[in-house]
Amino acid sequence: MTQFHQNSAAAGLLERDREWLLPVYARFPIVMERGEGVYLFDTSGNRYLDMMGGLGVNALGHAHPRMVRATAEQTAKLVHLSPQYCTPFAGELAERLCALSGMQGVFYSTGGAEAVEGAIKVARAFAAEAYGPHKHRIVSLLGSYHGRTMGSLAVTGQTKYRDGFGPDLPGVDFAVRDDIASLQAAVSDETCCILIETVLGEGGVYEVSHEFLAEARRLADRHHALLVLDEIQCGLGRTGDWFAFSRTGVRPDVLILGKPLGGGLPLSALLVSGELFHALGLGKHGSTLGGSPLACRLGLEFLSVVEEEGLLARVCDTGSYLREHLEALARELDIAVEARGVGLIQALELNVPGRQIAESALEQGLMLNFVQGNVMRFLPSFLLERQHVDTAMEIVRPLLRKVNAETAAAELVLASR
């Protein structure tokens, strides 16, 4: 196994991990020690340009001074408290999120999957109370990803994640993304909600069309169902707007947020319209660690940093610049299928496996992420600048050209046989 320039101490730590941690992640054999801005540093003294951003969590990079200061100040006061008591920050953060989104109420959880579970419960509880228990079906999209708890897994439109864990939660139907006829066929008077990732992230970075979202809104209204938008990955500034749905003209009944919200601490938010404010009912839902004083304090700081440092504009500028480079590679290389994305959620789809490319980039100090095995996905920090994109492309471009040449040579050999 490649050691990626790791010293003997790091090798020992990696061996301990292999002995004691369940092998559910295809980890890269590197021991990270600290971060600074858009860079990470390992225990062996190597530096890496981080284009993964903690899978979208580290929107402010690593060790942002304001986040560090807020963490230290709040940790010295209060870290956790039973959700049966109030602290200054949960309500203030909820008010700000609602002001930005146009929603009317918030429930906090720890992670995105937990928030999806809450959304399912809201939809079914509201439908059962208003129309009866028969109205319980959920429409989701093929290719979607909503989490790995049993409920969120059941509404994830990728069988590879559900295999071996059945039977699934009953009452789930799947439609094809951007296929309006497919959506119309899936939605009925038994549908309690239509669940859509505004931008499919793990599914390969596909922005759902405005027309499809508009039809989802129309069908939800017609069948008295809720429109639930999952913006765990694409929300909170990732697209260059606070929310990906903002540019579509479509408003959800339920909005799910997470990833960067807690500044690196576990925090997700389930936002609902006013009609749904009391849908769950007293004592029928909860999250022991959701909305902790520390996480909500960091959530407020995150929103303030994005606003005061003008990071939405930077996301648009740097994202467009990254997209230009990816489109150029797509035109140049036979192994490149398509460049797509918006803001700083971008992708380059290849027709070859990506793991070896990611490993080769890592050896040169660049952290890349592949989804679906062959889609190079970029979820970098909002602090990313054009110069960082240039640095990344100086590594990516030669690697892809090399793989492109090797693939072409192999195809010639096969053709000559």
C-alpha positions as CSV (number, residue, x, y, z in Angstrom):
1,M,0.0,0.0,0.0
2,T,1.2,3.5,-0.9
3,Q,2.3,5.4,2.3
4,F,2.0,8.9,0.7
5,H,5.2,10.1,2.3
6,Q,4.1,9.2,5.8
7,N,6.7,8.7,8.5
8,S,7.0,5.7,10.9
9,A,4.9,7.3,13.6
10,A,2.1,7.9,11.1
11,A,2.4,4.3,9.9
12,G,1.8,3.2,13.5
13,L,-1.3,5.3,13.9
14,L,-2.7,4.0,10.6
15,E,-2.1,0.4,11.8
16,R,-3.9,1.1,15.0
17,D,-6.9,2.5,13.0
18,R,-7.0,-0.6,10.9
19,E,-7.1,-2.8,14.0
20,W,-9.8,-0.9,15.9
21,L,-12.0,1.1,13.4
22,L,-14.7,-0.7,11.4
23,P,-13.6,-0.8,7.7
24,V,-16.6,1.2,6.3
25,Y,-14.6,3.9,4.7
26,A,-12.0,3.6,1.9
27,R,-9.6,5.8,3.8
28,F,-6.5,7.3,2.3
29,P,-3.5,6.2,4.4
30,I,-2.6,9.7,5.7
31,V,-2.7,11.1,9.2
32,M,-3.9,14.7,9.2
33,E,-2.9,16.9,12.0
34,R,-4.1,20.5,11.4
35,G,-5.6,22.8,8.9
36,E,-5.2,26.5,7.9
37,G,-7.5,28.1,5.4
38,V,-7.7,26.0,2.3
39,Y,-4.8,23.8,3.3
40,L,-4.4,20.7,5.5
41,F,-1.1,19.4,7.0
42,D,-0.4,15.8,8.0
43,T,1.7,14.6,10.9
44,S,4.6,13.9,8.5
45,G,5.0,17.6,7.5
46,N,3.2,17.4,4.1
47,R,0.7,20.1,2.9
48,Y,-2.4,19.5,0.9
49,L,-4.7,21.8,-1.0
50,D,-8.2,20.8,0.1
51,M,-10.7,20.6,-2.7
52,M,-13.0,18.3,-0.7
53,G,-13.9,20.7,2.1
54,G,-14.8,18.0,4.5
55,L,-17.4,16.8,2.0
56,G,-18.9,20.3,2.1
57,V,-18.7,20.9,5.8
58,N,-15.6,23.1,6.0
59,A,-17.1,26.0,4.0
60,L,-14.9,28.5,5.9
61,G,-11.8,26.3,5.5
62,H,-9.8,25.2,8.5
63,A,-9.1,27.2,11.7
64,H,-10.8,30.4,10.6
65,P,-9.8,32.9,13.2
66,R,-13.4,34.0,14.0
67,M,-14.6,30.5,14.3
68,V,-11.7,29.6,16.6
69,R,-12.4,32.6,18.8
70,A,-16.1,31.9,19.0
71,T,-15.4,28.2,19.8
72,A,-13.0,29.2,22.6
73,E,-15.4,31.8,24.1
74,Q,-18.4,29.5,24.1
75,T,-16.6,26.4,25.3
76,A,-15.5,28.3,28.3
77,K,-19.2,29.0,29.1
78,L,-21.5,26.2,28.0
79,V,-21.1,23.4,25.5
80,H,-24.2,21.3,25.9
81,L,-27.6,21.6,27.6
82,S,-30.8,19.6,27.6
83,P,-33.0,20.8,24.8
84,Q,-35.7,21.4,27.5
85,Y,-33.8,24.6,28.4
86,C,-33.2,27.8,26.4
87,T,-29.9,29.4,25.6
88,P,-29.4,32.7,23.8
89,F,-28.3,31.2,20.4
90,A,-30.8,28.6,19.2
91,G,-33.6,31.1,18.7
92,E,-31.4,33.8,17.2
93,L,-30.0,31.3,14.7
94,A,-33.5,30.1,13.8
95,E,-34.7,33.7,13.3
96,R,-31.8,34.4,11.0
97,L,-32.3,31.2,9.0
98,C,-36.0,31.9,8.6
99,A,-35.3,35.5,7.6
100,L,-32.9,34.3,4.9
101,S,-35.1,31.5,3.6
102,G,-38.6,32.8,4.1
103,M,-39.5,29.8,6.3
104,Q,-41.3,30.1,9.7
105,G,-39.9,27.5,12.1
106,V,-36.8,25.5,12.8
107,F,-35.9,22.2,14.5
108,Y,-32.3,21.3,15.0
109,S,-30.6,17.9,14.7
110,T,-27.0,16.7,14.6
111,G,-26.6,15.6,11.0
112,G,-28.3,15.7,7.6
113,A,-29.7,12.2,7.8
114,E,-31.4,13.0,11.1
115,A,-32.9,16.1,9.6
116,V,-34.3,14.0,6.7
117,E,-35.9,11.7,9.2
118,G,-37.5,14.7,10.8
119,A,-38.8,15.9,7.4
120,I,-40.4,12.5,6.8
121,K,-42.1,12.6,10.2
122,V,-43.4,16.1,9.5
123,A,-44.8,15.1,6.2
124,R,-46.5,12.0,7.4
125,A,-47.8,13.6,10.6
126,F,-49.3,16.5,8.8
127,A,-50.9,14.4,6.1
128,A,-52.3,11.9,8.6
129,E,-53.8,14.7,10.7
130,A,-55.3,16.6,7.7
131,Y,-56.3,13.8,5.3
132,G,-55.9,10.4,7.1
133,P,-53.3,7.6,7.4
134,H,-53.7,6.5,3.8
135,K,-51.8,9.6,2.7
136,H,-48.3,8.5,3.5
137,R,-46.4,7.9,0.3
138,I,-43.1,9.7,-0.4
139,V,-41.8,10.5,-3.9
140,S,-38.0,10.8,-4.2
141,L,-35.6,10.9,-7.2
142,L,-33.5,8.1,-8.7
143,G,-29.9,9.0,-8.1
144,S,-30.6,11.0,-5.0
145,Y,-28.8,10.7,-1.7
146,H,-30.4,11.6,1.6
147,G,-28.4,9.7,4.3
148,R,-27.8,6.3,5.8
149,T,-30.2,5.9,8.6
150,M,-33.0,3.6,7.8
151,G,-35.6,6.2,6.9
152,S,-33.2,8.5,4.9
153,L,-31.8,5.4,3.3
154,A,-35.2,4.3,2.1
155,V,-35.7,7.6,0.3
156,T,-32.2,7.5,-1.3
157,G,-32.6,6.6,-4.9
158,Q,-29.5,4.4,-5.2
159,T,-30.0,0.7,-4.6
160,K,-26.3,0.2,-3.8
161,Y,-26.7,1.9,-0.5
162,R,-29.9,0.0,0.4
163,D,-28.8,-3.5,-0.6
164,G,-28.5,-5.8,2.4
165,F,-30.5,-3.6,4.8
166,G,-34.0,-4.4,3.8
167,P,-36.9,-4.4,4.1
168,D,-37.0,-0.7,3.3
169,L,-39.4,1.8,4.8
170,P,-42.6,1.2,2.9
171,G,-44.5,3.8,0.8
172,V,-41.6,5.2,-1.2
173,D,-41.8,5.9,-4.9
174,F,-39.0,7.1,-7.2
175,A,-39.2,9.4,-10.2
176,V,-36.5,10.2,-12.8
177,R,-34.8,13.6,-12.4
178,D,-35.9,16.2,-14.9
179,D,-38.4,13.7,-16.4
180,I,-41.7,15.5,-15.8
181,A,-43.8,12.6,-17.1
182,S,-42.1,10.3,-14.6
183,L,-42.8,12.7,-11.8
184,Q,-46.4,13.0,-12.8
185,A,-46.8,9.2,-12.8
186,A,-45.3,8.9,-9.3
187,V,-47.3,11.5,-7.5
188,S,-50.9,10.6,-6.4
189,D,-53.5,11.6,-3.8
190,E,-51.7,9.2,-1.5
191,T,-48.4,11.2,-1.7
192,C,-47.6,13.1,1.5
193,C,-44.4,14.7,0.2
194,I,-42.1,15.1,-2.8
195,L,-38.5,15.1,-1.7
196,I,-35.9,16.6,-4.0
197,E,-32.2,17.5,-3.7
198,T,-32.1,20.9,-5.4
199,V,-28.6,19.8,-6.7
200,L,-27.9,16.1,-6.5
201,G,-24.5,15.9,-4.9
202,E,-23.3,12.4,-4.2
203,G,-25.4,11.3,-7.2
204,G,-23.0,13.1,-9.5
205,V,-23.6,16.8,-9.2
206,Y,-26.8,17.4,-11.2
207,E,-28.7,20.7,-10.9
208,V,-32.4,19.9,-11.0
209,S,-34.1,22.0,-13.7
210,H,-36.3,24.9,-12.8
211,E,-39.1,23.4,-14.9
212,F,-39.0,20.2,-13.0
213,L,-39.0,21.9,-9.7
214,A,-41.9,24.1,-10.8
215,E,-43.9,21.0,-11.8
216,A,-43.0,19.4,-8.4
217,R,-44.5,22.5,-6.8
218,R,-47.6,22.3,-8.9
219,L,-48.1,18.6,-8.3
220,A,-47.6,19.0,-4.5
221,D,-50.3,21.8,-4.5
222,R,-52.7,19.8,-6.6
223,H,-52.4,16.6,-4.5
224,H,-52.1,18.4,-1.1
225,A,-48.6,17.1,-0.6
226,L,-45.5,18.9,0.8
227,L,-42.6,19.9,-1.3
228,V,-39.4,19.1,0.7
229,L,-36.1,20.4,-0.6
230,D,-32.9,18.8,0.7
231,E,-30.2,21.4,0.5
232,I,-27.8,19.8,3.0
233,Q,-25.0,19.8,0.5
234,C,-26.0,22.6,-1.9
235,G,-27.5,25.1,0.6
236,L,-26.0,27.9,2.8
237,G,-24.0,29.6,0.1
238,R,-22.6,26.6,-1.8
239,T,-24.2,27.7,-5.1
240,G,-23.3,31.4,-4.6
241,D,-26.8,32.1,-3.2
242,W,-27.8,31.4,0.3
243,F,-30.1,28.6,-1.1
244,A,-30.1,26.8,-4.4
245,F,-33.9,27.1,-4.7
246,S,-33.6,30.9,-4.6
247,R,-32.9,31.2,-8.3
248,T,-35.7,28.9,-9.4
249,G,-38.8,30.8,-8.3
250,V,-40.0,27.7,-6.4
251,R,-40.6,27.8,-2.7
252,P,-40.6,24.7,-0.5
253,D,-42.8,23.7,2.4
254,V,-39.9,22.1,4.1
255,L,-36.2,22.9,3.7
256,I,-33.4,20.7,5.1
257,L,-29.9,22.2,5.9
258,G,-26.7,20.9,7.4
259,K,-23.1,20.4,6.6
260,P,-21.4,23.8,7.1
261,L,-24.1,25.2,9.4
262,G,-22.3,24.3,12.6
263,G,-18.9,25.4,11.5
264,G,-17.6,21.9,11.7
265,L,-19.7,20.7,14.7
266,P,-22.7,18.5,14.1
267,L,-25.7,20.7,13.4
268,S,-28.5,20.4,10.9
269,A,-31.8,22.3,10.6
270,L,-35.3,21.3,9.5
271,L,-37.1,24.5,8.4
272,V,-40.9,24.5,7.9
273,S,-43.6,26.9,6.6
274,G,-46.0,28.4,9.1
275,E,-48.7,25.8,8.3
276,L,-46.4,23.1,9.6
277,F,-45.2,24.8,12.8
278,H,-47.1,22.5,15.1
279,A,-47.1,19.4,12.8
280,L,-44.9,17.2,15.0
281,G,-46.6,18.0,18.3
282,L,-45.2,18.1,21.8
283,G,-42.9,15.3,22.7
284,K,-43.2,13.4,19.4
285,H,-39.8,14.3,18.1
286,G,-36.4,15.2,19.6
287,S,-32.6,15.3,19.3
288,T,-30.6,15.2,22.5
289,L,-27.5,16.8,20.9
290,G,-29.3,18.9,18.3
291,G,-29.0,22.6,18.6
292,S,-26.4,22.7,21.3
293,P,-25.3,26.1,22.6
294,L,-21.8,25.7,21.1
295,A,-23.1,24.5,17.7
296,C,-25.7,27.3,17.4
297,R,-23.1,29.9,18.5
298,L,-20.9,28.7,15.6
299,G,-23.8,28.7,13.3
300,L,-24.4,32.4,13.9
301,E,-20.7,33.1,13.4
302,F,-20.7,31.1,10.2
303,L,-23.5,33.2,8.7
304,S,-21.9,36.4,9.9
305,V,-18.5,35.5,8.3
306,V,-20.1,34.6,5.0
307,E,-22.0,37.9,4.9
308,E,-19.3,40.2,6.3
309,E,-16.5,38.8,4.2
310,G,-18.5,38.8,1.0
311,L,-18.1,35.1,0.4
312,L,-21.2,34.5,-1.7
313,A,-19.6,36.7,-4.4
314,R,-16.3,34.9,-4.1
315,V,-18.1,31.5,-4.5
316,C,-19.7,32.8,-7.8
317,D,-16.4,34.1,-9.1
318,T,-14.1,31.2,-8.1
319,G,-16.8,28.7,-9.0
320,S,-17.1,30.2,-12.5
321,Y,-13.3,30.1,-12.9
322,L,-13.2,26.5,-11.8
323,R,-16.0,25.6,-14.2
324,E,-14.1,27.2,-17.1
325,H,-11.1,24.9,-16.4
326,L,-13.3,21.8,-16.1
327,E,-15.1,22.6,-19.4
328,A,-11.7,23.0,-21.1
329,L,-10.7,19.6,-19.9
330,A,-14.0,18.1,-21.0
331,R,-13.4,19.5,-24.6
332,E,-9.8,18.3,-24.7
333,L,-9.9,14.8,-23.2
334,D,-11.5,11.7,-24.6
335,I,-11.9,10.3,-21.0
336,A,-13.9,13.4,-20.0
337,V,-17.6,13.1,-20.4
338,E,-19.0,16.4,-19.1
339,A,-18.3,19.3,-16.7
340,R,-21.3,20.5,-14.6
341,G,-22.2,22.3,-11.4
342,V,-22.9,25.7,-10.0
343,G,-20.9,27.9,-7.6
344,L,-18.5,25.8,-5.6
345,I,-20.2,22.5,-6.1
346,Q,-18.6,21.4,-9.4
347,A,-17.9,18.1,-11.2
348,L,-16.0,16.6,-14.0
349,E,-17.4,13.2,-15.1
350,L,-14.9,10.8,-16.5
351,N,-15.4,7.4,-18.3
352,V,-12.6,5.8,-16.3
353,P,-12.4,5.0,-12.5
354,G,-11.2,7.9,-10.3
355,R,-9.5,6.2,-7.3
356,Q,-6.0,6.0,-8.9
357,I,-6.3,9.6,-10.1
358,A,-7.2,10.7,-6.5
359,E,-4.3,8.8,-5.1
360,S,-1.9,10.3,-7.7
361,A,-3.1,13.8,-6.9
362,L,-2.8,13.2,-3.2
363,E,0.8,12.2,-3.6
364,Q,1.3,15.7,-5.2
365,G,-0.5,17.5,-2.4
366,L,-4.0,17.8,-3.8
367,M,-7.1,16.4,-2.1
368,L,-9.7,15.3,-4.6
369,N,-13.1,13.5,-4.2
370,F,-14.8,11.1,-6.5
371,V,-18.4,10.1,-6.3
372,Q,-20.1,7.3,-8.3
373,G,-16.6,6.0,-8.9
374,N,-15.8,8.3,-11.8
375,V,-17.2,11.8,-11.1
376,M,-14.6,14.2,-9.8
377,R,-16.6,16.4,-7.3
378,F,-15.3,19.7,-6.0
379,L,-16.7,21.0,-2.6
380,P,-13.9,23.3,-1.6
381,S,-14.0,26.1,1.0
382,F,-15.7,29.4,0.2
383,L,-12.3,30.9,0.8
384,L,-10.9,29.3,-2.4
385,E,-9.4,31.8,-4.8
386,R,-8.5,31.7,-8.5
387,Q,-4.8,31.1,-7.6
388,H,-5.8,28.0,-5.7
389,V,-7.8,26.7,-8.8
390,D,-4.7,27.3,-10.9
391,T,-2.6,25.3,-8.4
392,A,-5.1,22.4,-8.5
393,M,-5.3,22.4,-12.3
394,E,-1.5,22.3,-12.5
395,I,-1.8,18.9,-10.9
396,V,-5.1,17.7,-12.3
397,R,-4.4,18.5,-16.0
398,P,-1.2,16.5,-16.4
399,L,-2.7,13.6,-14.5
400,L,-5.8,13.4,-16.7
401,R,-3.7,13.8,-19.8
402,K,-1.6,10.9,-18.8
403,V,-4.6,8.7,-18.1
404,N,-6.1,9.9,-21.4
405,A,-3.0,8.8,-23.3
406,E,-2.8,5.4,-21.5
407,T,-6.5,4.7,-22.1
408,A,-6.1,5.6,-25.8
409,A,-3.0,3.3,-26.1
410,A,-4.9,0.4,-24.4
411,E,-7.8,0.8,-26.8
412,L,-5.4,0.7,-29.7
413,V,-4.0,-2.6,-28.4
414,L,-7.4,-4.1,-28.0
415,A,-8.5,-2.9,-31.5
416,S,-5.4,-4.5,-33.1
417,R,-6.1,-8.0,-31.7
